[in-house]
Amino acid sequence: MKKIPYRKFVEISDVTNVILFLMSDKSDAIRGQNIVVDYGYTIV
């Protein structure tokens, strides 16, 4: 747990929020991106 920057594990609601954003009109300019939802774990 000390290696995770936010000391929190990803929950289903975290991923769901990203999916809902990508499905909304607010994400119109986003194309061909990888969006990592992991509270910064991959930068460690």
mmCIF file of the N, C-alpha and C atoms, coordinates in Angstrom:
data_MODEL
# 
_entry.id   MODEL 
# 
loop_
_atom_site.group_PDB 
_atom_site.id 
_atom_site.type_symbol 
_atom_site.label_atom_id 
_atom_site.label_alt_id 
_atom_site.label_comp_id 
_atom_site.label_asym_id 
_atom_site.label_entity_id 
_atom_site.label_seq_id 
_atom_site.pdbx_PDB_ins_code 
_atom_site.Cartn_x 
_atom_site.Cartn_y 
_atom_site.Cartn_z 
_atom_site.occupancy 
_atom_site.B_iso_or_equiv 
_atom_site.pdbx_formal_charge 
_atom_site.auth_seq_id 
_atom_site.auth_comp_id 
_atom_site.auth_asym_id 
_atom_site.auth_atom_id 
_atom_site.pdbx_PDB_model_num 
ATOM 1   N N  . MET A 1 1  ? 0.822   -1.195 0.000   1.00 0.00 ? 1  MET A N  1 
ATOM 2   C CA . MET A 1 1  ? 0.000   0.000  0.000   1.00 0.00 ? 1  MET A CA 1 
ATOM 3   C C  . MET A 1 1  ? 0.867   1.260  0.000   1.00 0.00 ? 1  MET A C  1 
ATOM 4   N N  . LYS A 1 2  ? 2.057   1.212  0.578   1.00 0.00 ? 2  LYS A N  1 
ATOM 5   C CA . LYS A 1 2  ? 2.926   2.388  0.630   1.00 0.00 ? 2  LYS A CA 1 
ATOM 6   C C  . LYS A 1 2  ? 3.401   2.817  -0.754  1.00 0.00 ? 2  LYS A C  1 
ATOM 7   N N  . LYS A 1 3  ? 3.421   1.889  -1.710  1.00 0.00 ? 3  LYS A N  1 
ATOM 8   C CA . LYS A 1 3  ? 3.891   2.210  -3.053  1.00 0.00 ? 3  LYS A CA 1 
ATOM 9   C C  . LYS A 1 3  ? 2.826   2.873  -3.916  1.00 0.00 ? 3  LYS A C  1 
ATOM 10  N N  . ILE A 1 4  ? 1.590   2.867  -3.474  1.00 0.00 ? 4  ILE A N  1 
ATOM 11  C CA . ILE A 1 4  ? 0.509   3.491  -4.231  1.00 0.00 ? 4  ILE A CA 1 
ATOM 12  C C  . ILE A 1 4  ? 0.405   4.951  -3.788  1.00 0.00 ? 4  ILE A C  1 
ATOM 13  N N  . PRO A 1 5  ? 0.640   5.918  -4.721  1.00 0.00 ? 5  PRO A N  1 
ATOM 14  C CA . PRO A 1 5  ? 0.679   7.331  -4.340  1.00 0.00 ? 5  PRO A CA 1 
ATOM 15  C C  . PRO A 1 5  ? -0.523  7.820  -3.524  1.00 0.00 ? 5  PRO A C  1 
ATOM 16  N N  . TYR A 1 6  ? -1.723  7.442  -3.895  1.00 0.00 ? 6  TYR A N  1 
ATOM 17  C CA . TYR A 1 6  ? -2.909  7.924  -3.178  1.00 0.00 ? 6  TYR A CA 1 
ATOM 18  C C  . TYR A 1 6  ? -3.354  6.979  -2.076  1.00 0.00 ? 6  TYR A C  1 
ATOM 19  N N  . ARG A 1 7  ? -2.647  5.863  -1.926  1.00 0.00 ? 7  ARG A N  1 
ATOM 20  C CA . ARG A 1 7  ? -2.961  4.854  -0.911  1.00 0.00 ? 7  ARG A CA 1 
ATOM 21  C C  . ARG A 1 7  ? -4.433  4.426  -0.960  1.00 0.00 ? 7  ARG A C  1 
ATOM 22  N N  . LYS A 1 8  ? -4.898  4.226  -2.179  1.00 0.00 ? 8  LYS A N  1 
ATOM 23  C CA . LYS A 1 8  ? -6.280  3.831  -2.390  1.00 0.00 ? 8  LYS A CA 1 
ATOM 24  C C  . LYS A 1 8  ? -6.339  2.908  -3.606  1.00 0.00 ? 8  LYS A C  1 
ATOM 25  N N  . PHE A 1 9  ? -7.174  1.902  -3.548  1.00 0.00 ? 9  PHE A N  1 
ATOM 26  C CA . PHE A 1 9  ? -7.352  1.021  -4.685  1.00 0.00 ? 9  PHE A CA 1 
ATOM 27  C C  . PHE A 1 9  ? -8.507  1.514  -5.548  1.00 0.00 ? 9  PHE A C  1 
ATOM 28  N N  . VAL A 1 10 ? -8.428  1.242  -6.834  1.00 0.00 ? 10 VAL A N  1 
ATOM 29  C CA . VAL A 1 10 ? -9.468  1.648  -7.772  1.00 0.00 ? 10 VAL A CA 1 
ATOM 30  C C  . VAL A 1 10 ? -10.743 0.862  -7.492  1.00 0.00 ? 10 VAL A C  1 
ATOM 31  N N  . GLU A 1 11 ? -11.847 1.585  -7.510  1.00 0.00 ? 11 GLU A N  1 
ATOM 32  C CA . GLU A 1 11 ? -13.157 0.965  -7.326  1.00 0.00 ? 11 GLU A CA 1 
ATOM 33  C C  . GLU A 1 11 ? -13.920 1.010  -8.646  1.00 0.00 ? 11 GLU A C  1 
ATOM 34  N N  . ILE A 1 12 ? -14.953 0.220  -8.743  1.00 0.00 ? 12 ILE A N  1 
ATOM 35  C CA . ILE A 1 12 ? -15.756 0.175  -9.962  1.00 0.00 ? 12 ILE A CA 1 
ATOM 36  C C  . ILE A 1 12 ? -16.288 1.556  -10.317 1.00 0.00 ? 12 ILE A C  1 
ATOM 37  N N  . SER A 1 13 ? -16.677 2.331  -9.324  1.00 0.00 ? 13 SER A N  1 
ATOM 38  C CA . SER A 1 13 ? -17.226 3.665  -9.593  1.00 0.00 ? 13 SER A CA 1 
ATOM 39  C C  . SER A 1 13 ? -16.186 4.586  -10.228 1.00 0.00 ? 13 SER A C  1 
ATOM 40  N N  . ASP A 1 14 ? -14.905 4.386  -9.918  1.00 0.00 ? 14 ASP A N  1 
ATOM 41  C CA . ASP A 1 14 ? -13.853 5.199  -10.535 1.00 0.00 ? 14 ASP A CA 1 
ATOM 42  C C  . ASP A 1 14 ? -13.793 4.946  -12.042 1.00 0.00 ? 14 ASP A C  1 
ATOM 43  N N  . VAL A 1 15 ? -13.852 3.693  -12.424 1.00 0.00 ? 15 VAL A N  1 
ATOM 44  C CA . VAL A 1 15 ? -13.824 3.332  -13.839 1.00 0.00 ? 15 VAL A CA 1 
ATOM 45  C C  . VAL A 1 15 ? -15.122 3.757  -14.517 1.00 0.00 ? 15 VAL A C  1 
ATOM 46  N N  . THR A 1 16 ? -16.230 3.575  -13.832 1.00 0.00 ? 16 THR A N  1 
ATOM 47  C CA . THR A 1 16 ? -17.528 3.969  -14.380 1.00 0.00 ? 16 THR A CA 1 
ATOM 48  C C  . THR A 1 16 ? -17.572 5.458  -14.681 1.00 0.00 ? 16 THR A C  1 
ATOM 49  N N  . ASN A 1 17 ? -17.015 6.278  -13.805 1.00 0.00 ? 17 ASN A N  1 
ATOM 50  C CA . ASN A 1 17 ? -17.002 7.727  -14.033 1.00 0.00 ? 17 ASN A CA 1 
ATOM 51  C C  . ASN A 1 17 ? -16.228 8.089  -15.293 1.00 0.00 ? 17 ASN A C  1 
ATOM 52  N N  . VAL A 1 18 ? -15.129 7.412  -15.545 1.00 0.00 ? 18 VAL A N  1 
ATOM 53  C CA . VAL A 1 18 ? -14.356 7.666  -16.764 1.00 0.00 ? 18 VAL A CA 1 
ATOM 54  C C  . VAL A 1 18 ? -15.154 7.241  -17.993 1.00 0.00 ? 18 VAL A C  1 
ATOM 55  N N  . ILE A 1 19 ? -15.794 6.094  -17.921 1.00 0.00 ? 19 ILE A N  1 
ATOM 56  C CA . ILE A 1 19 ? -16.607 5.616  -19.042 1.00 0.00 ? 19 ILE A CA 1 
ATOM 57  C C  . ILE A 1 19 ? -17.745 6.581  -19.338 1.00 0.00 ? 19 ILE A C  1 
ATOM 58  N N  . LEU A 1 20 ? -18.419 7.049  -18.300 1.00 0.00 ? 20 LEU A N  1 
ATOM 59  C CA . LEU A 1 20 ? -19.521 8.001  -18.499 1.00 0.00 ? 20 LEU A CA 1 
ATOM 60  C C  . LEU A 1 20 ? -19.021 9.302  -19.106 1.00 0.00 ? 20 LEU A C  1 
ATOM 61  N N  . PHE A 1 21 ? -17.860 9.757  -18.682 1.00 0.00 ? 21 PHE A N  1 
ATOM 62  C CA . PHE A 1 21 ? -17.278 10.962 -19.270 1.00 0.00 ? 21 PHE A CA 1 
ATOM 63  C C  . PHE A 1 21 ? -16.985 10.748 -20.754 1.00 0.00 ? 21 PHE A C  1 
ATOM 64  N N  . LEU A 1 22 ? -16.387 9.616  -21.092 1.00 0.00 ? 22 LEU A N  1 
ATOM 65  C CA . LEU A 1 22 ? -16.049 9.343  -22.488 1.00 0.00 ? 22 LEU A CA 1 
ATOM 66  C C  . LEU A 1 22 ? -17.289 9.202  -23.363 1.00 0.00 ? 22 LEU A C  1 
ATOM 67  N N  . MET A 1 23 ? -18.392 8.795  -22.778 1.00 0.00 ? 23 MET A N  1 
ATOM 68  C CA . MET A 1 23 ? -19.639 8.672  -23.526 1.00 0.00 ? 23 MET A CA 1 
ATOM 69  C C  . MET A 1 23 ? -20.372 10.006 -23.660 1.00 0.00 ? 23 MET A C  1 
ATOM 70  N N  . SER A 1 24 ? -19.940 11.005 -22.907 1.00 0.00 ? 24 SER A N  1 
ATOM 71  C CA . SER A 1 24 ? -20.628 12.295 -22.914 1.00 0.00 ? 24 SER A CA 1 
ATOM 72  C C  . SER A 1 24 ? -20.084 13.210 -24.014 1.00 0.00 ? 24 SER A C  1 
ATOM 73  N N  . ASP A 1 25 ? -20.805 14.300 -24.252 1.00 0.00 ? 25 ASP A N  1 
ATOM 74  C CA . ASP A 1 25 ? -20.375 15.307 -25.224 1.00 0.00 ? 25 ASP A CA 1 
ATOM 75  C C  . ASP A 1 25 ? -19.120 16.046 -24.773 1.00 0.00 ? 25 ASP A C  1 
ATOM 76  N N  . LYS A 1 26 ? -18.811 15.999 -23.489 1.00 0.00 ? 26 LYS A N  1 
ATOM 77  C CA . LYS A 1 26 ? -17.643 16.702 -22.961 1.00 0.00 ? 26 LYS A CA 1 
ATOM 78  C C  . LYS A 1 26 ? -16.324 16.080 -23.424 1.00 0.00 ? 26 LYS A C  1 
ATOM 79  N N  . SER A 1 27 ? -16.371 14.881 -23.963 1.00 0.00 ? 27 SER A N  1 
ATOM 80  C CA . SER A 1 27 ? -15.146 14.206 -24.398 1.00 0.00 ? 27 SER A CA 1 
ATOM 81  C C  . SER A 1 27 ? -14.985 14.213 -25.919 1.00 0.00 ? 27 SER A C  1 
ATOM 82  N N  . ASP A 1 28 ? -15.694 15.101 -26.602 1.00 0.00 ? 28 ASP A N  1 
ATOM 83  C CA . ASP A 1 28 ? -15.669 15.131 -28.069 1.00 0.00 ? 28 ASP A CA 1 
ATOM 84  C C  . ASP A 1 28 ? -14.271 15.264 -28.661 1.00 0.00 ? 28 ASP A C  1 
ATOM 85  N N  . ALA A 1 29 ? -13.372 15.963 -28.009 1.00 0.00 ? 29 ALA A N  1 
ATOM 86  C CA . ALA A 1 29 ? -12.038 16.207 -28.561 1.00 0.00 ? 29 ALA A CA 1 
ATOM 87  C C  . ALA A 1 29 ? -11.048 15.080 -28.267 1.00 0.00 ? 29 ALA A C  1 
ATOM 88  N N  . ILE A 1 30 ? -11.442 14.093 -27.515 1.00 0.00 ? 30 ILE A N  1 
ATOM 89  C CA . ILE A 1 30 ? -10.534 13.008 -27.145 1.00 0.00 ? 30 ILE A CA 1 
ATOM 90  C C  . ILE A 1 30 ? -10.629 11.894 -28.186 1.00 0.00 ? 30 ILE A C  1 
ATOM 91  N N  . ARG A 1 31 ? -9.470  11.574 -28.782 1.00 0.00 ? 31 ARG A N  1 
ATOM 92  C CA . ARG A 1 31 ? -9.400  10.510 -29.786 1.00 0.00 ? 31 ARG A CA 1 
ATOM 93  C C  . ARG A 1 31 ? -8.141  9.685  -29.564 1.00 0.00 ? 31 ARG A C  1 
ATOM 94  N N  . GLY A 1 32 ? -8.253  8.388  -29.642 1.00 0.00 ? 32 GLY A N  1 
ATOM 95  C CA . GLY A 1 32 ? -7.104  7.495  -29.631 1.00 0.00 ? 32 GLY A CA 1 
ATOM 96  C C  . GLY A 1 32 ? -6.201  7.593  -28.420 1.00 0.00 ? 32 GLY A C  1 
ATOM 97  N N  . GLN A 1 33 ? -6.766  7.695  -27.247 1.00 0.00 ? 33 GLN A N  1 
ATOM 98  C CA . GLN A 1 33 ? -5.977  7.817  -26.025 1.00 0.00 ? 33 GLN A CA 1 
ATOM 99  C C  . GLN A 1 33 ? -6.142  6.588  -25.142 1.00 0.00 ? 33 GLN A C  1 
ATOM 100 N N  . ASN A 1 34 ? -5.106  6.306  -24.397 1.00 0.00 ? 34 ASN A N  1 
ATOM 101 C CA . ASN A 1 34 ? -5.190  5.302  -23.336 1.00 0.00 ? 34 ASN A CA 1 
ATOM 102 C C  . ASN A 1 34 ? -5.377  6.055  -22.031 1.00 0.00 ? 34 ASN A C  1 
ATOM 103 N N  . ILE A 1 35 ? -6.444  5.800  -21.344 1.00 0.00 ? 35 ILE A N  1 
ATOM 104 C CA . ILE A 1 35 ? -6.708  6.474  -20.077 1.00 0.00 ? 35 ILE A CA 1 
ATOM 105 C C  . ILE A 1 35 ? -6.555  5.444  -18.963 1.00 0.00 ? 35 ILE A C  1 
ATOM 106 N N  . VAL A 1 36 ? -5.571  5.675  -18.118 1.00 0.00 ? 36 VAL A N  1 
ATOM 107 C CA . VAL A 1 36 ? -5.261  4.745  -17.038 1.00 0.00 ? 36 VAL A CA 1 
ATOM 108 C C  . VAL A 1 36 ? -5.927  5.237  -15.757 1.00 0.00 ? 36 VAL A C  1 
ATOM 109 N N  . VAL A 1 37 ? -6.724  4.389  -15.155 1.00 0.00 ? 37 VAL A N  1 
ATOM 110 C CA . VAL A 1 37 ? -7.404  4.717  -13.902 1.00 0.00 ? 37 VAL A CA 1 
ATOM 111 C C  . VAL A 1 37 ? -6.786  3.838  -12.821 1.00 0.00 ? 37 VAL A C  1 
ATOM 112 N N  . ASP A 1 38 ? -5.751  4.366  -12.156 1.00 0.00 ? 38 ASP A N  1 
ATOM 113 C CA . ASP A 1 38 ? -5.054  3.542  -11.164 1.00 0.00 ? 38 ASP A CA 1 
ATOM 114 C C  . ASP A 1 38 ? -4.472  4.351  -10.004 1.00 0.00 ? 38 ASP A C  1 
ATOM 115 N N  . TYR A 1 39 ? -4.937  5.583  -9.821  1.00 0.00 ? 39 TYR A N  1 
ATOM 116 C CA . TYR A 1 39 ? -4.468  6.444  -8.730  1.00 0.00 ? 39 TYR A CA 1 
ATOM 117 C C  . TYR A 1 39 ? -2.953  6.631  -8.732  1.00 0.00 ? 39 TYR A C  1 
ATOM 118 N N  . GLY A 1 40 ? -2.349  6.609  -9.915  1.00 0.00 ? 40 GLY A N  1 
ATOM 119 C CA . GLY A 1 40 ? -0.924  6.872  -10.031 1.00 0.00 ? 40 GLY A CA 1 
ATOM 120 C C  . GLY A 1 40 ? -0.018  5.676  -9.824  1.00 0.00 ? 40 GLY A C  1 
ATOM 121 N N  . TYR A 1 41 ? -0.563  4.484  -9.728  1.00 0.00 ? 41 TYR A N  1 
ATOM 122 C CA . TYR A 1 41 ? 0.242   3.287  -9.468  1.00 0.00 ? 41 TYR A CA 1 
ATOM 123 C C  . TYR A 1 41 ? 1.272   3.047  -10.571 1.00 0.00 ? 41 TYR A C  1 
ATOM 124 N N  . THR A 1 42 ? 0.924   3.326  -11.828 1.00 0.00 ? 42 THR A N  1 
ATOM 125 C CA . THR A 1 42 ? 1.838   3.049  -12.940 1.00 0.00 ? 42 THR A CA 1 
ATOM 126 C C  . THR A 1 42 ? 3.032   3.992  -12.972 1.00 0.00 ? 42 THR A C  1 
ATOM 127 N N  . ILE A 1 43 ? 2.994   5.106  -12.259 1.00 0.00 ? 43 ILE A N  1 
ATOM 128 C CA . ILE A 1 43 ? 4.139   6.020  -12.249 1.00 0.00 ? 43 ILE A CA 1 
ATOM 129 C C  . ILE A 1 43 ? 5.157   5.654  -11.188 1.00 0.00 ? 43 ILE A C  1 
ATOM 130 N N  . VAL A 1 44 ? 4.849   4.680  -10.363 1.00 0.00 ? 44 VAL A N  1 
ATOM 131 C CA . VAL A 1 44 ? 5.758   4.278  -9.283  1.00 0.00 ? 44 VAL A CA 1 
ATOM 132 C C  . VAL A 1 44 ? 6.849   3.398  -9.825  1.00 0.00 ? 44 VAL A C  1 
# 
